[in-house]
Every structure is written in C-alpha cells, then in structure tokens.
C-alpha cells in the first residue's frame, strides 16, 4: 500500500473543481478512497477498541470531505451504513462509530 504524505494530499484538496460538476474533484474521490482504505484496514487488522478508535480518525477525515467539500451527506451516510453492515458483528466498532453520525 502506498502512503500519500500530507504535503502531497493537502495540495490535491485545493485543485479546482471540474466545471461540469461543481464541487466534484477527482482528487477528492482519491483522497476519500485513501482514508477509507486506511480506516478499514485498522478495523480489519485489530479486534480491539484501540484500533477502532484509530480508524475513527480516518473515517472523520473522509466524512469531512464528503460533507464540507462535496456537500453530499447522503452519500456519506450510505457509505457509513455499508461499512457498519459489513462490520455488524463487531459491537465495539459499532459503538465507536456512533461519533460519525
């Protein structure tokens, strides 16, 4: 897995949006994928609450992009419910993920 350093990721957020779709930027999608990939790997790697708390930091970053930059709360909620459905047997994860609502 390649790691994007903050000095690479942050300038991507400032790229101009596509004119056909205001607010949509391909870089935003890549950064969201990156944050979600890391968050899910934390969830899958560890079965303890500490790894779930660590994953919440990346989920929060993805949420911020969905809501604040893309202005697409429904897409975020769909993604969140999908992730919760996959991890429905991890009770501690479900408890920790309440901060994402």
BABA-285673 format. One record per atom (N, C-alpha, C): x negated, y, z negated; residue in one letter; atom name. Coordinates in pm, 1 decimal, always signed. Each point is the difference from the previous one (the first is absolute). Layout:
BEGIN
{r {X; Y; Z}; 'A'; 'CA'}
...
This chain:
BEGIN
{r {-86.2; -117.8; +0.0}; 'X'; 'N'}
{r {+86.2; +117.8; +0.0}; 'X'; 'CA'}
{r {-90.2; +123.2; +0.0}; 'X'; 'C'}
{r {+25.2; +87.1; +92.7}; 'X'; 'N'}
{r {-78.1; +122.9; +4.7}; 'X'; 'CA'}
{r {+60.1; +102.3; -95.8}; 'X'; 'C'}
{r {-84.9; +77.1; -59.2}; 'X'; 'N'}
{r {+43.2; +99.4; -97.5}; 'X'; 'CA'}
{r {-15.1; +138.4; +61.3}; 'X'; 'C'}
{r {+109.5; +76.1; +1.0}; 'X'; 'N'}
{r {-6.5; +138.1; +47.3}; 'X'; 'CA'}
{r {-35.2; +88.5; -118.0}; 'X'; 'C'}
{r {-104.5; +72.5; +13.7}; 'X'; 'N'}
{r {-43.2; +87.3; -107.4}; 'X'; 'CA'}
{r {+87.0; +124.8; -3.5}; 'X'; 'C'}
{r {+14.6; +62.7; -116.3}; 'X'; 'N'}
{r {+86.6; +118.0; -10.9}; 'X'; 'CA'}
{r {-35.0; +110.7; +98.0}; 'X'; 'C'}
{r {-127.1; +18.1; +31.5}; 'X'; 'N'}
{r {-35.7; +107.1; +92.9}; 'X'; 'CA'}
{r {+40.0; -35.0; +143.2}; 'X'; 'C'}
{r {+35.5; -125.7; +25.5}; 'X'; 'N'}
{r {+53.4; -40.2; +129.8}; 'X'; 'CA'}
{r {+151.5; +6.6; -1.1}; 'X'; 'C'}
{r {+61.8; -43.8; -108.8}; 'X'; 'N'}
{r {+145.1; -8.1; -9.4}; 'X'; 'CA'}
{r {+63.1; +138.5; -11.3}; 'X'; 'C'}
{r {-51.7; +84.2; -85.0}; 'X'; 'N'}
{r {+63.3; +129.4; -24.9}; 'X'; 'CA'}
{r {+5.7; +89.3; +123.8}; 'X'; 'C'}
{r {-103.9; +8.5; +82.4}; 'X'; 'N'}
{r {+13.2; +81.3; +122.3}; 'X'; 'CA'}
{r {+106.8; -53.2; +96.2}; 'X'; 'C'}
{r {+24.5; -130.4; -1.2}; 'X'; 'N'}
{r {+102.7; -56.6; +86.9}; 'X'; 'CA'}
{r {+137.8; +52.2; -35.1}; 'X'; 'C'}
{r {+22.3; +29.6; -127.3}; 'X'; 'N'}
{r {+129.7; +52.1; -42.4}; 'X'; 'CA'}
{r {+26.4; +138.6; +56.9}; 'X'; 'C'}
{r {-104.2; +71.1; +34.0}; 'X'; 'N'}
{r {+15.4; +137.1; +47.6}; 'X'; 'CA'}
{r {+12.2; +9.7; +152.3}; 'X'; 'C'}
{r {-3.2; -113.5; +70.6}; 'X'; 'N'}
{r {+12.8; +2.9; +145.1}; 'X'; 'CA'}
{r {+138.0; +49.3; +39.4}; 'X'; 'C'}
{r {+10.6; +72.4; +110.5}; 'X'; 'N'}
{r {+132.0; +49.2; +41.3}; 'X'; 'CA'}
{r {+92.8; -115.1; +36.7}; 'X'; 'C'}
{r {+127.4; +18.4; -28.5}; 'X'; 'N'}
{r {+99.2; -103.0; +29.4}; 'X'; 'CA'}
{r {+29.2; -3.3; +149.6}; 'X'; 'C'}
{r {+50.8; -112.8; +46.5}; 'X'; 'N'}
{r {+38.9; -10.5; +140.6}; 'X'; 'CA'}
{r {+117.2; +92.5; +26.2}; 'X'; 'C'}
{r {-0.7; +65.2; +114.6}; 'X'; 'N'}
{r {+104.1; +98.1; +28.9}; 'X'; 'CA'}
{r {+136.1; -65.2; +22.2}; 'X'; 'C'}
{r {+3.4; -125.4; +48.3}; 'X'; 'N'}
{r {+127.9; -66.9; +24.2}; 'X'; 'CA'}
{r {+70.4; -38.7; -129.4}; 'X'; 'C'}
{r {-77.8; -30.3; -101.9}; 'X'; 'N'}
{r {+55.3; -42.5; -128.1}; 'X'; 'CA'}
{r {-58.4; +85.4; -110.7}; 'X'; 'C'}
{r {+65.1; +110.0; -34.4}; 'X'; 'N'}
{r {-54.3; +86.3; -105.2}; 'X'; 'CA'}
{r {-18.6; -76.7; -130.8}; 'X'; 'C'}
{r {-112.8; +19.8; -62.2}; 'X'; 'N'}
{r {-28.2; -65.3; -127.1}; 'X'; 'CA'}
{r {-63.1; -137.5; +15.0}; 'X'; 'C'}
{r {+3.4; -56.9; +120.5}; 'X'; 'N'}
{r {-56.0; -133.2; +21.4}; 'X'; 'CA'}
{r {-139.7; +12.4; +58.8}; 'X'; 'C'}
{r {-92.2; -64.3; -63.9}; 'X'; 'N'}
{r {-138.3; +2.6; +41.7}; 'X'; 'CA'}
{r {-52.0; -142.7; -8.0}; 'X'; 'C'}
{r {-61.7; -51.7; +104.7}; 'X'; 'N'}
{r {-50.7; -137.2; -4.2}; 'X'; 'CA'}
{r {-98.1; -23.0; -115.0}; 'X'; 'C'}
{r {-71.8; +103.4; -37.8}; 'X'; 'N'}
{r {-93.1; -13.8; -112.1}; 'X'; 'CA'}
{r {+73.6; -26.6; -129.8}; 'X'; 'C'}
{r {+117.1; +60.2; -16.2}; 'X'; 'N'}
{r {+78.2; -24.1; -121.7}; 'X'; 'CA'}
{r {+38.7; -146.8; -9.6}; 'X'; 'C'}
{r {+40.4; -57.5; +112.0}; 'X'; 'N'}
{r {+39.1; -141.2; +1.1}; 'X'; 'CA'}
{r {-118.6; -89.1; -37.5}; 'X'; 'C'}
{r {-117.5; +31.2; +52.5}; 'X'; 'N'}
{r {-118.3; -80.3; -30.5}; 'X'; 'CA'}
{r {-38.3; +12.0; -147.7}; 'X'; 'C'}
{r {+12.0; +119.2; -53.3}; 'X'; 'N'}
{r {-34.5; +19.7; -140.5}; 'X'; 'CA'}
{r {+100.1; -71.2; -90.1}; 'X'; 'C'}
{r {+127.8; +5.1; +35.8}; 'X'; 'N'}
{r {+101.0; -73.1; -77.0}; 'X'; 'CA'}
{r {-30.7; -149.2; +2.3}; 'X'; 'C'}
{r {-30.1; -53.7; +118.1}; 'X'; 'N'}
{r {-35.1; -142.1; +11.6}; 'X'; 'CA'}
{r {-119.7; -33.6; -87.9}; 'X'; 'C'}
{r {-98.9; +88.8; +0.8}; 'X'; 'N'}
{r {-120.1; -20.4; -81.0}; 'X'; 'CA'}
{r {+33.5; -6.3; -149.2}; 'X'; 'C'}
{r {+76.6; +98.3; -48.4}; 'X'; 'N'}
{r {+35.7; +2.2; -142.1}; 'X'; 'CA'}
{r {+85.3; -119.7; -38.7}; 'X'; 'C'}
{r {+95.2; -37.5; +84.6}; 'X'; 'N'}
{r {+85.2; -114.1; -30.6}; 'X'; 'CA'}
{r {-78.8; -130.2; +1.7}; 'X'; 'C'}
{r {-94.9; -11.6; +90.5}; 'X'; 'N'}
{r {-83.3; -119.7; +7.2}; 'X'; 'CA'}
{r {-81.6; -16.1; -127.9}; 'X'; 'C'}
{r {-57.4; +109.0; -47.6}; 'X'; 'N'}
{r {-77.9; -6.2; -123.9}; 'X'; 'CA'}
{r {+90.8; -32.0; -118.6}; 'X'; 'C'}
{r {+115.4; +65.4; -6.0}; 'X'; 'N'}
{r {+92.4; -21.9; -111.5}; 'X'; 'CA'}
{r {+46.8; -144.8; -4.6}; 'X'; 'C'}
{r {+36.9; -54.0; +113.7}; 'X'; 'N'}
{r {+46.8; -138.6; +4.8}; 'X'; 'CA'}
{r {-113.0; -96.3; -34.4}; 'X'; 'C'}
{r {-121.1; +32.0; +40.5}; 'X'; 'N'}
{r {-112.3; -87.3; -35.9}; 'X'; 'CA'}
{r {-23.2; -0.5; -150.9}; 'X'; 'C'}
{r {+20.0; +114.2; -66.2}; 'X'; 'N'}
{r {-10.5; +4.1; -146.2}; 'X'; 'CA'}
{r {+107.2; -88.2; -63.8}; 'X'; 'C'}
{r {+119.2; +3.4; +55.9}; 'X'; 'N'}
{r {+109.9; -79.9; -54.9}; 'X'; 'CA'}
{r {-28.5; -148.2; +19.1}; 'X'; 'C'}
{r {-43.9; -37.5; +118.2}; 'X'; 'N'}
{r {-24.4; -141.2; +29.6}; 'X'; 'CA'}
{r {-123.4; -54.8; -70.4}; 'X'; 'C'}
{r {-100.4; +84.4; -15.4}; 'X'; 'N'}
{r {-126.8; -43.2; -59.0}; 'X'; 'CA'}
{r {+14.0; -30.5; -148.5}; 'X'; 'C'}
{r {+68.9; +86.0; -71.5}; 'X'; 'N'}
{r {+9.8; -18.6; -143.7}; 'X'; 'CA'}
{r {+142.4; -26.2; -42.8}; 'X'; 'C'}
{r {+12.9; -78.3; -102.5}; 'X'; 'N'}
{r {+133.8; -29.2; -51.6}; 'X'; 'CA'}
{r {+16.5; +62.9; -137.6}; 'X'; 'C'}
{r {-73.4; +107.1; -23.1}; 'X'; 'N'}
{r {+12.5; +66.2; -129.4}; 'X'; 'CA'}
{r {+49.9; +142.6; +19.8}; 'X'; 'C'}
{r {+47.9; +57.0; -106.3}; 'X'; 'N'}
{r {+60.5; +133.5; +5.4}; 'X'; 'CA'}
{r {-100.8; +105.9; +43.7}; 'X'; 'C'}
{r {-125.5; -17.3; -36.0}; 'X'; 'N'}
{r {-102.1; +98.8; +36.7}; 'X'; 'CA'}
{r {-13.1; +11.6; +152.7}; 'X'; 'C'}
{r {+1.4; -111.8; +69.9}; 'X'; 'N'}
{r {-9.5; +5.8; +146.0}; 'X'; 'CA'}
{r {+125.0; +63.0; +59.6}; 'X'; 'C'}
{r {+115.9; -21.7; -63.6}; 'X'; 'N'}
{r {+123.0; +63.1; +48.0}; 'X'; 'CA'}
{r {-4.8; +151.4; -20.0}; 'X'; 'C'}
{r {-53.8; +42.4; -112.8}; 'X'; 'N'}
{r {-13.3; +144.5; -26.1}; 'X'; 'CA'}
{r {-95.7; +61.5; +101.4}; 'X'; 'C'}
{r {-109.5; -69.5; +30.3}; 'X'; 'N'}
{r {-93.3; +49.8; +101.5}; 'X'; 'CA'}
{r {+67.1; +11.4; +136.0}; 'X'; 'C'}
{r {+83.5; -96.0; +32.6}; 'X'; 'N'}
{r {+68.1; +4.2; +130.0}; 'X'; 'CA'}
{r {+98.4; +116.2; +7.5}; 'X'; 'C'}
{r {+56.7; +40.1; -112.7}; 'X'; 'N'}
{r {+97.6; +109.7; -0.1}; 'X'; 'CA'}
{r {-62.6; +130.9; +47.5}; 'X'; 'C'}
{r {-128.3; +19.9; -26.2}; 'X'; 'N'}
{r {-66.7; +122.2; +45.6}; 'X'; 'CA'}
{r {+2.8; +9.2; +152.8}; 'X'; 'C'}
{r {-22.0; -111.7; +67.0}; 'X'; 'N'}
{r {+2.6; -0.1; +146.3}; 'X'; 'CA'}
{r {+142.5; +7.7; +53.5}; 'X'; 'C'}
{r {+93.4; -65.7; -68.8}; 'X'; 'N'}
{r {+140.8; +12.1; +40.6}; 'X'; 'CA'}
{r {+46.9; +145.2; -12.7}; 'X'; 'C'}
{r {-44.8; +68.6; -104.2}; 'X'; 'N'}
{r {+38.0; +141.3; -18.6}; 'X'; 'CA'}
{r {-54.4; +87.5; +112.3}; 'X'; 'C'}
{r {-121.2; -29.9; +45.7}; 'X'; 'N'}
{r {-57.5; +77.5; +110.5}; 'X'; 'CA'}
{r {+78.9; -22.0; +128.8}; 'X'; 'C'}
{r {+38.1; -125.1; +24.9}; 'X'; 'N'}
{r {+81.1; -29.2; +118.9}; 'X'; 'CA'}
{r {+136.2; +67.4; -11.6}; 'X'; 'C'}
{r {+57.6; -2.5; -119.0}; 'X'; 'N'}
{r {+129.9; +64.7; -22.5}; 'X'; 'CA'}
{r {-10.1; +149.8; +27.4}; 'X'; 'C'}
{r {-107.6; +61.8; -45.0}; 'X'; 'N'}
{r {-17.8; +144.1; +21.3}; 'X'; 'CA'}
{r {-5.1; +33.7; +148.4}; 'X'; 'C'}
{r {-63.4; -83.7; +78.4}; 'X'; 'N'}
{r {-5.7; +25.4; +143.6}; 'X'; 'CA'}
{r {+137.5; -18.5; +62.9}; 'X'; 'C'}
{r {+68.1; -109.1; -37.8}; 'X'; 'N'}
{r {+134.6; -23.1; +53.8}; 'X'; 'CA'}
{r {+93.4; +116.2; -31.1}; 'X'; 'C'}
{r {+0.1; +45.3; -124.4}; 'X'; 'N'}
{r {+99.4; +98.8; -43.6}; 'X'; 'CA'}
{r {-44.2; +142.5; +28.2}; 'X'; 'C'}
{r {-121.8; +36.1; -35.1}; 'X'; 'N'}
{r {-43.5; +139.4; +11.0}; 'X'; 'CA'}
{r {-45.1; +40.3; +139.9}; 'X'; 'C'}
{r {-61.6; -89.8; +72.2}; 'X'; 'N'}
{r {-53.5; +35.0; +131.7}; 'X'; 'CA'}
{r {+95.6; -42.9; +111.5}; 'X'; 'C'}
{r {+44.2; -126.3; -4.2}; 'X'; 'N'}
{r {+88.0; -49.9; +105.2}; 'X'; 'CA'}
{r {+146.8; +32.6; -25.8}; 'X'; 'C'}
{r {+31.9; +37.8; -122.2}; 'X'; 'N'}
{r {+137.0; +33.7; -39.5}; 'X'; 'CA'}
{r {+96.2; -114.0; +36.1}; 'X'; 'C'}
{r {-38.1; -120.5; -41.0}; 'X'; 'N'}
{r {+77.0; -119.3; +35.0}; 'X'; 'CA'}
{r {+17.0; -88.1; -123.3}; 'X'; 'C'}
{r {+86.3; +41.8; -90.3}; 'X'; 'N'}
{r {+19.8; -73.4; -124.6}; 'X'; 'CA'}
{r {+66.0; -135.8; +23.9}; 'X'; 'C'}
{r {+89.3; -9.0; +96.9}; 'X'; 'N'}
{r {+66.9; -128.0; +24.8}; 'X'; 'CA'}
{r {-99.3; -106.3; +46.6}; 'X'; 'C'}
{r {-94.8; +39.4; +81.8}; 'X'; 'N'}
{r {-102.0; -95.5; +44.1}; 'X'; 'CA'}
{r {-85.7; -46.4; -116.9}; 'X'; 'C'}
{r {-30.9; +91.1; -91.8}; 'X'; 'N'}
{r {-75.6; -37.1; -119.1}; 'X'; 'CA'}
{r {+80.2; -97.6; -85.4}; 'X'; 'C'}
{r {+126.2; +28.0; -21.4}; 'X'; 'N'}
{r {+82.7; -87.7; -82.5}; 'X'; 'CA'}
{r {+16.5; -137.8; +64.1}; 'X'; 'C'}
{r {+9.6; -4.1; +132.0}; 'X'; 'N'}
{r {+7.1; -128.4; +70.6}; 'X'; 'CA'}
{r {-128.1; -80.1; -21.4}; 'X'; 'C'}
{r {-113.5; +66.7; +13.3}; 'X'; 'N'}
{r {-129.8; -66.4; -18.4}; 'X'; 'CA'}
{r {-15.2; -49.2; -143.6}; 'X'; 'C'}
{r {+41.8; +84.3; -95.7}; 'X'; 'N'}
{r {-9.3; -36.8; -140.4}; 'X'; 'CA'}
{r {+87.7; -120.6; -31.3}; 'X'; 'C'}
{r {+121.7; -1.5; +51.0}; 'X'; 'N'}
{r {+88.3; -114.2; -26.1}; 'X'; 'CA'}
{r {-54.7; -127.3; +65.0}; 'X'; 'C'}
{r {-63.9; +14.3; +115.2}; 'X'; 'N'}
{r {-62.7; -114.8; +66.1}; 'X'; 'CA'}
{r {-113.1; -57.0; -85.3}; 'X'; 'C'}
{r {-82.6; +88.0; -54.4}; 'X'; 'N'}
{r {-112.3; -43.4; -84.3}; 'X'; 'CA'}
{r {+52.3; -63.2; -128.4}; 'X'; 'C'}
{r {+103.2; +58.1; -57.6}; 'X'; 'N'}
{r {+58.0; -56.6; -121.7}; 'X'; 'CA'}
{r {+62.9; -136.6; +26.5}; 'X'; 'C'}
{r {+62.0; -16.4; +114.5}; 'X'; 'N'}
{r {+61.9; -128.2; +34.7}; 'X'; 'CA'}
{r {-104.9; -109.9; +11.5}; 'X'; 'C'}
{r {-112.6; +32.6; +61.8}; 'X'; 'N'}
{r {-108.0; -97.5; +14.1}; 'X'; 'CA'}
{r {-57.0; -38.2; -136.6}; 'X'; 'C'}
{r {-2.3; +95.0; -92.4}; 'X'; 'N'}
{r {-59.2; -22.1; -132.5}; 'X'; 'CA'}
{r {+105.4; -10.8; -109.1}; 'X'; 'C'}
{r {+116.7; -50.8; +32.9}; 'X'; 'N'}
{r {+110.8; -1.5; -95.6}; 'X'; 'CA'}
{r {-24.1; -90.2; -120.8}; 'X'; 'C'}
{r {-93.2; -92.9; +8.6}; 'X'; 'N'}
{r {-28.6; -88.6; -113.2}; 'X'; 'CA'}
{r {-107.6; +56.1; -92.4}; 'X'; 'C'}
{r {-57.0; +111.0; +38.0}; 'X'; 'N'}
{r {-102.9; +64.5; -84.1}; 'X'; 'CA'}
{r {+67.8; +107.4; -83.8}; 'X'; 'C'}
{r {+45.2; -39.6; -116.3}; 'X'; 'N'}
{r {+78.5; +88.6; -85.5}; 'X'; 'CA'}
{r {-78.0; +124.3; -41.6}; 'X'; 'C'}
{r {-126.2; -15.9; -32.6}; 'X'; 'N'}
{r {-81.7; +115.0; -40.8}; 'X'; 'CA'}
{r {-16.4; +98.4; +115.4}; 'X'; 'C'}
{r {-13.4; -52.5; +121.2}; 'X'; 'N'}
{r {-10.4; +88.3; +116.0}; 'X'; 'CA'}
{r {+129.0; +79.1; +18.0}; 'X'; 'C'}
{r {+113.3; -66.1; -13.3}; 'X'; 'N'}
{r {+128.4; +69.2; +14.8}; 'X'; 'CA'}
{r {+16.6; +108.5; -105.9}; 'X'; 'C'}
{r {-45.7; -27.0; -120.6}; 'X'; 'N'}
{r {+8.1; +100.7; -106.3}; 'X'; 'CA'}
{r {-90.3; +119.5; +32.5}; 'X'; 'C'}
{r {-121.9; -28.3; +43.0}; 'X'; 'N'}
{r {-93.4; +108.0; +32.0}; 'X'; 'CA'}
{r {+45.8; +80.7; +122.0}; 'X'; 'C'}
{r {+67.4; -65.4; +92.0}; 'X'; 'N'}
{r {+41.1; +68.5; +122.5}; 'X'; 'CA'}
{r {+119.8; +93.4; -20.5}; 'X'; 'C'}
{r {+55.6; +1.7; -119.0}; 'X'; 'N'}
{r {+110.7; +92.8; -26.6}; 'X'; 'CA'}
{r {-44.3; +145.2; +9.8}; 'X'; 'C'}
{r {-128.9; +26.1; -16.5}; 'X'; 'N'}
{r {-49.8; +138.2; +11.6}; 'X'; 'CA'}
{r {+4.1; +48.9; +144.3}; 'X'; 'C'}
{r {+21.2; -89.7; +94.3}; 'X'; 'N'}
{r {-0.5; +36.1; +141.2}; 'X'; 'CA'}
{r {+135.4; +43.7; +52.2}; 'X'; 'C'}
{r {+104.6; -16.1; -79.4}; 'X'; 'N'}
{r {+135.1; +38.3; +45.4}; 'X'; 'CA'}
{r {+16.0; +148.2; +19.5}; 'X'; 'C'}
